Amino acid sequence: MGKVLSKGRARSASASPPGSPYAEEKAHDVDNARRIALQPHKHQELGAIRYNFRGVGFEAAKEASAASGKPLLLVFQEIPGCATCRNFGRDVLSHPLVVEAAESLFVTVAVNNATSGDADARVRDAFREPAWNNPVVRIVNARGRDLVPRVADGRWSVGAVASAMRDALGSRRAPTWLGLLADEATSRDNGVDEAVFAMYCFWSGEYVFAAKEGVVATQAGWYDGNEVVKVTFDPRRVRYADLIKHGAANSAADIVYFLDDAQMEVAQRCAAGRARRFHGPIRADSDPKHALRATPLRFVPMTSLQATLANGMVARNRYVTLTLS
């Protein structure tokens, strides 16, 4: 990766002795770049992230990455941009947990890819990114080398960005809540299914299904005179048949309501005599996430998966804060 140099200089600031004219000029450039970057921006394309640097401060951003050990998160955006760029800024770069992850775990750099002959253009060219392009997110190390594949080409979703963040940080550095965000958002991007089960107590039913890998959300309620739980799940991570078996093993599948013919076949095979057609809707419980609502955590904003897991963990007196940002 070639260096993007301030004002066309052919040497780095680290090579200049303290007090030299170039080092003083470089320090001025860095301070100015930080001042510009940290000013609140009004560009919808950049979302709600408070960026550490803009293109003019890219060399300083690399130094900050090296000093902190945090990867660089570069957002290449067309400003002003098309609807795709604006929607990406509004829907992805403004998601509260994406913003928190970006600001706390990365050194962030915003690059306008709709310019020429300036620092933004030089950063864009150094990464071989096209001008006037749709959004691109690159996560690189302090030397500018990619840690994960670029997020681009139609993968403009919370799931894609959160997954890239998690993978770039690695399992030892990525917080649990970021992994949960990546899992849930990716599941919803790819499409989720629903299942409905009746049991003696829907609060207990929620705790049971919250512990099952691949479950994204639970909802307690009433249907056909029974206490039921509607389970939203990722069929790529857990099979419907496995949900039935898990519920039955934990007294949470007294009745298995199937939603379509495909589920009917599985339910009749796995829960003979307990399978019934679901016609909906469910009347929601007036005290949702009962265990969680009994704690101060009820005031904490959470995604569906966070709330589902936290509710089950509170009920079992387990340490819950790792699921939260």
N, C-alpha and C positions, 0 to 999 in steps of 0.2 A: 504494500500500500504506500503510495507516494505521499509525501507530506504536503499539507496546505500551509503555505508560509505567509506570515503577516507582512503586508506591503512588499511582497515579492522578494523578501530576503532569502538568501540561499543557505543560511545556517540557523541552527536552533538557539533559543535563548539559553538553554543549559550549557551551550558551548561558550557563552560570553561571560567574562569575569564580572563579578559584582561591581557596580559603579561605572561600567563602560557605557558609552552612549547607546549602543544597541540594547543592552540589558534594561536601561532606563526606559527606552522607547517601548520595549516589549512589555515591561511592567505596566506602562501607561495603557497600551493596547488591551492587556488582560483586564485591568480595572474597568476600562471603558466598555469592553465587551460584556463583563459581568453586570455593569450598571444597566446597559441596554437590555440584556436578556431578562433580568429580574424585574423590570418594569412590567406591570400587568398589561397583557396584550388584548387587543379587541378583535382578533382574528378567529372566527368560528372554526376555521379549518384546523387550528392548533388545539382546540378543546380547552379544558380547564386546567391543564398542567402548567405549573409555574416553572418555566425552563431555566436551567442554570446558565446556558450559553446559546448564542445564535451562531451562524456560520462564521462570523468575524472572529469569534473566540474559540475556534475549533482546536487550535494548538494548546490553548489553556485548558480546554476540556479534557484533552488527552493527559495533560499533566495532573489534573484533578482526579482523573480515573486512576492513574498510576499511584498517586499519593493515598487515595482512599480505599483502593481495591475494588471499587464499584465499577461494573461495566458501563460502557457508554450506550445510551439509548438515543438513536438518531431518528428524528421524524422528518422525512422529506415530504413537503406538501406544496401544492400549487396555491399561491396566495396573490390575488383573489382566485378562488378555485371553483370548479364545477360542482354539481350537486353531489357527486360521489365524495369529493373532498370535504364538502361542508357536512355531509351526513356522517362521515368518518369522525370528524372533529366533535360533532354533537353527540353521537351515539356510542363511540368507543373511547375517544380521548377525553371525554367528560364523565365517563363512568367513575363513580367515587373510588372504587377499589383499584381501578387502573391508574387513576391519578395518584392515589396514595402509594402504590407500588413504584410508579415512575419517580415520584419525588423523594421517596425514602430509601430506595434500593439501587438507584441508578444515577449517573451523571447524565442529565438530559440536554440534548442539543436540537434546536429547531432550525431546519434548513428550507428556505424558499426555493423550490425548483423551477420557478418561473422568472428567473433573472439571468443576466449575462454579464460577464466581465467583472464580477464582484466576488467577495469572499464566499457567499452562498454558492455561486456557480463553481468556484474552485473546489469546494467540498464535494459538490455533486459530481463533478468530473473525476475527482480522485476516487470516488466509489463507483464510477462508471454508471451512474444513474441518469436516465434520460431527462431532458428538460420538458416542462409542461406535461408532467406525467401524473397519473393517479397516485394516491398515497402509498408510501413505502416506509416501513419501519425496519431499521437495521440495529442489531445489538452486537457490539464489537468490544474487543478488549482495548487496553490503552495504546496498543500498537496499530489499532484499526483493523484487526482481523476478526472476521465473523465468528461469533460463538454459536449461532443457530442460523438456519436459513432465513433469508429476508421474508418479511410479511408483506405480501403484495399480490397482484394479479387475482383479485376477487376474494381474497381471504381477509376482508376488511371487517372483522368481527371482534367482539370482546374475547371470545374463546381463542381466536388465533393469536391475539396480542398477549393475553394472559398466559397462554401455553408457552409462547416464545420467551416471555419473562421468566417463567418457572424453569424452563429447560436451560436457559442461559445461566441462571444462578446455580443450578444443580441441587440435588436433594438435600445437601447439608446446609445450604444457605437460603434456599427458598422457604419463606414462612408457610405454615400449614394453610393459612387463609388464602394465600395466593394459589396454592394447588387446588383448593376447593373451588375457587372462582374459575380456574381453568377447566376443571372437570365439569362443573355445572354448565358453564357457558358453551363448552364444546358439545356436550350432550344435547343442549337445546338447539345449537346450530345444526346438528345432524338429525334431529328429530327424536322425540321421546314418545313413549307409550304410557297408558294408564291401566291400572288394575284396581278392583274394588273387592274388599274383604269385610265380612261381618265377624264380630267377636264379642265376648262378654263385656269388654270395656274398651272404648275407642282410644282413651288416653294410653292404656297399656299397649294397644295395637300400634299406635304411633311410635312408641319406644322400640317395639320389636322390629318394625320395618326400617326405622332410622339406622339401625345397626347393619343393614344389609348393603354390601358394596353394589353400586350401580343405581341405588335409589336417589332421586334428585329432590323429591318433595313428598310430604304427606299432608293429608287434610282429614281431620276428624269430622264426623257428622252423622246424620240420621238418614236411613233409607229403608222403606218397606217395613217400618216399625223396629228396625234393628240399628244398633250402633255399628258404624262402619268406618273404615279408613280407605280413602282413595290414595293410591300410591302412584306417583309419577316416577318412571324409571327409564333408564337408557338400555334398550334391548341389545345393544352391542356389548354391554358390560354385565348384564344379568338377564337370564332367560325367565320368561313368564313361569315356566314349570318350576324353576328354582325358587321363585317368590312364593308359589303355592306351598312347596315343601317347607320352606323356612317358616311361613306363617303357621302351617299345621303343626310343626315341631314345637312351636311356642304358643300354642293355644290362641292363635290370632287368625284363624281361617275356618271358623265354624261354617260359614257359607262363602263360597267363591262365586262372585258375580262376574260372568264373562260379558265382554263388551261387543264382540263380533264373532263371526263363525270360526275364525282362526283360534281365538281364545276358547271358544266353546269346545273344540276338539281337545285342546290341552287340558282344560278344566275337567271335562268328563273323564279323561284318562287318569288324571292325578288326584281328583277329588270326587270320585264316584258317589252319587247320592247327595252331594253337597253343592253341586254346580247349578246355578240359576242364571237366567238371562237378566241383564241389567238394562233398565229402561230410563233411569235417571229422572230428574237430577237429584243430587245429594243436598239435604238441608244442613248447612254448615253449623258446626258446634259454636255456641255463643262464647265459649272460653277457649279459643284456639291456642295450641302449644301450651297446655295447662301448666306443666312443670316450669317452663321458661317464664311464663307470666307471673309466677309467684316470686320471682327474683328481680333485682334491679336491672338485670340484663334485658328485660322487656323494653327498655328505653333505647337499646342499642340497635341501630339499623343493621339489618342482615339480609343476605340473599336467602332464597328458599332453602338451599342446601345447608347453609350455615345454621339457619333457624331449626331445621329438622334435626341436624346432628346435635346442636346445643341443647335442644329440648330433651333428647334421649339421654345425653350425658348428665344433665342436671338431675334427671329422674333417678339415675344410677349413682349419684354422688361422685361423678368423675370430674377430672380437671377439664374445664370447658374453655378457658380463655385462649388456648392455642388455636381454636377454630375461628377466633375473631381477629380483626385487624387492630 
